[in-house]
Amino acid sequence: MKVAPSILTANFTNLAQEIKSVEKGSDYIHVDIMDGHFVPNISFGPAIAGQISEVTDVLLDIHLMVDYPLLWIDKVNFKTTEFITVHAESNRYAESIKRIKYLGKKAGLCIKPSTPVDIIMPYLNQLDLVLVMGVEPGYGGQMFIQSQLDKIKMLADLKKEHGYTYEIEVDGGINATTAKQCAEAGATIVVAGTYIFNFENREERINTLK
């Protein structure tokens, strides 16, 4: 299992040190960018995300929780950006996938808990990552919605059946127990915020997820 610590729950007054504290064992750094409209919260924008890219060599997994992702994609195209993920509930997401690919980055598509997998099936052959939200997006510290395991399994079955190559990522409510459940359902990456950043020994917490 790959692990992407979410800096949404990090201490923003000491962000560089917070990032350093999770580098060991992390496969990616998960960066949530929110516009205050798509979700009822604002995190930070491309300027801070760019600074994050300069203080770590860990690849960035950027999650755009915004209404109009096409306005943001070029702004988060950093040297260390690995994935740029947009929402299936956002505007012009099909064009956004093409733009991400044009920039040479890996394209992800995210679905909220209420969005069925059927909505994104026409795009699965274009994707490098599918992000399943285990909670309603916008805030950290929520409980994992168990029904999302069925989506993970469906995506894993479709991947195997058609030879797709996308990663299956899960974000929200991740701890050692839910990470194991997600892995058994077919997930390949988990995103964790409070589970990692609310504890002193963060390397140990990352290892429990792996």
Beta strands, then each sheet from edge to edge (+ up, - down):
strand 1: 2-5
strand 2: 29-34
strand 3: 60-65
strand 4: 81-87
strand 5: 106-111
strand 6: 129-133
strand 7: 167-171
strand 8: 189-192
sheet 1: 1+ 8+ 7+ 6+ 5+ 4+ 3+ 2+
end
